[in-house]
Amino acid sequence: MRSGALVGMLLLAACGYHLAGAGPAVPQDARTIAIRQFTNATQASGIEVEVTRAVEDEFRRRGTLRVVSVRDQPDLELSGVVRSIGSAPVAIGPNGQALQYMGVMRVSVRLVDRRTGKTLFENKALQEQQDFGAVSGVVITTSPGFQRGTLNARDLADLNNVQLSETRRTAAMTSLLDLLAHDIYSQALEGF
């Protein structure tokens, strides 16, 4: 039994999973973090501002480190690049119309101890994805994703598929930002 547990732990470690507290070596005395505005390597105007805000909000919400400006001499500094953002059809109807899309966002992030210059964490290809329906017949109004959005189920019949698709794409991108910010925090500070 002990060898089975050891094999299981080794497999998890090989997949990038860590035990709590065994993640990045964030110094115990670190109290502040600066989050630099992400660099935008895409054609999506303003996405770097949205990603930066989402990450800052996640760090503030979690409260482990106080988010400060770079001018305030933080203990840690997080920087990143938005590498790609987009959506692609993943389900096509019999008439060739897209029924469902997948939104995808990829970033690279780096966490540095400003006092030593040591890189504590780096992920060059952190990716999140979110599916969203493009026509009223494939939107599941009871799903948590739909419920969090601003679209009312009663209004679906009044929207054409282009309007619905754009509304759902916007909601999916907001969800992607939240997922991405959560992953950045979890990986950079908790090792997951």
N, C-alpha and C positions, 0 to 999 in steps of 0.2 A: 504494500500500500504506500509506503514511504517513497519507493522508487517511482510509483505512478504520479504522486504529487510533485516530485522533483521534475519528472519529464514534463508534466503540465506547466509548471512554472517556467521551465526553459523554453517551451513552445510559446508561451505568452510573451516572454522577454524577446524572443526572436521576432515576434510580430510587432514589437514596439510598445507593448503594454508594460507598465511598471506598477509596483506596489505603491500605495499612497505614501508620499514623503520620499520616494526613491526617484523622483523625477529630476528636473534640472536643479543644479546646485545654486539655488537662490540664497544668497547670504541671509542668515538669521537676523542680522541687524539692519537689513534693508527696510526702509520705511516709506520711501517715495519713488515714484516712477514718472518719467516724462514719456509721452507718446507723440512721437514726431508725426507730422502729416505724411500719410502714405504717398508714395510716388505713383503716378498714373502712367502705366505702359500700354494703355488701351486707347481706343477711340471714343470711349464713353466719357463725355464731358462731366466733370464734377464728381465722379465716382470715388476719387481719392478722399474727398471731404466727407462723403457719406460713410466710407469704411472707417476713417479715423474717428468720426463721431461715435459710431457703433462700438468700436473698441474702447474708446474712453468711457462711454456709458457702462460697458460691461465691467471694466475695472472699478469704476465708482460704485456700481451696484454690489460687487463682491466685497469691496471694502478692505481687502487684505493690505493693499498699498494705497497711499494717498497720491492721486494724480496731480502733478504740478507741471509748471512750465520748465523748459530746458534752462531758462535764465535762473531758476531757483536751485540750481545745482542738485538735481535728483540723484538718488543712489543708483537707480536703474534707468535704462532708456530702451524703449521699444521702437523699432522702425520697420517699414515694410514697403512692398511694391505690389500694386494691383496688376497682376500679370495678364488676366483675361476675364472677360465677362460676356455672357451671351446666352442665347436660348436656341434650342433646336427641337423640331418635331420628333416625338417618340411614338406617336400613335396616329395613323392615317386612316381616314374613313374610306368607304368603298368608292366615293366620288373623288378621291385624291385630296380632300380637305384635311388639314391637320386638326386632330381632335384633342391632342394633349402635347404639351411641350415640356422640356426639362431646362430649367435655368441653371447655369453653372457659373461659379466664380472661383478663380484661383489667385492666390496671393503668395508672396514669400514674406517671412517675418524673421526678425532678429532681435534678441534681447541681450543687452550688454550691461555689465557692471561698470558704471562710469568711473568708479574709484580705481579700478584695476585695469580697465580696458578689455577684460576677458569676456568673450562671448559665452553666455550662459545657455542659450538656446537658439537654434536656427532651424527653420523649415522652409525650404526653397519652393515647395509645391503643395501648399495647404489648399485643399479644394472642398467646396461644398456644392450640393446640388439640390434642387427643389422642383418637383413636378407641379404642373398646373394645367387645368382644363382650358380649352380654347373655344368650346361651343357649349351651349346650355345643357345639352344632353349628357355631358360628361363631367359637369361640375357637381361635386357631392356637397350639398349645402349643409350637411350635418358634420362634415369633417372639421377638425380643429383649425386647420389652415383657413378654411372659408369663414368660420366663426370669428376668427381674429381680425378679419378684413373689414372693410367699410361698406361692402356691397350687400344690399338686402336681398334675400332670396326671392321676395315678391317682385323685385325689379328685373329679374333675369329674363322674363318674357318680353320686356320692352327693349332689351338691348340686342343690337345685331351682333353677329359673331366677332366682328372686328373690335367693337367696343368691349365686349366681354373679354376677349383675348387680351387686350391691352390692360384692362382693369386687373385681371388675374395675374398678368405678367408683373405688373407693378407690386401687387401684394406678394408675389413669390420672391421678387428681388428684396423686398423689405425683410421677409423671412430669411432669405439667404444671408443678408447682412447680420441678422441676429445670430444665426447658426455659426457664421464665420467668427464673429466676435467672441462667442462662447468657446469655440474651439481654440482660438488664439490664447485666451486666458487659461483655459484648461491645460493646453500643451506647454505653454511658456512657464506657468507657475506651478502646475500640479503634476506635470509629466504624463498626462493622459491625452 
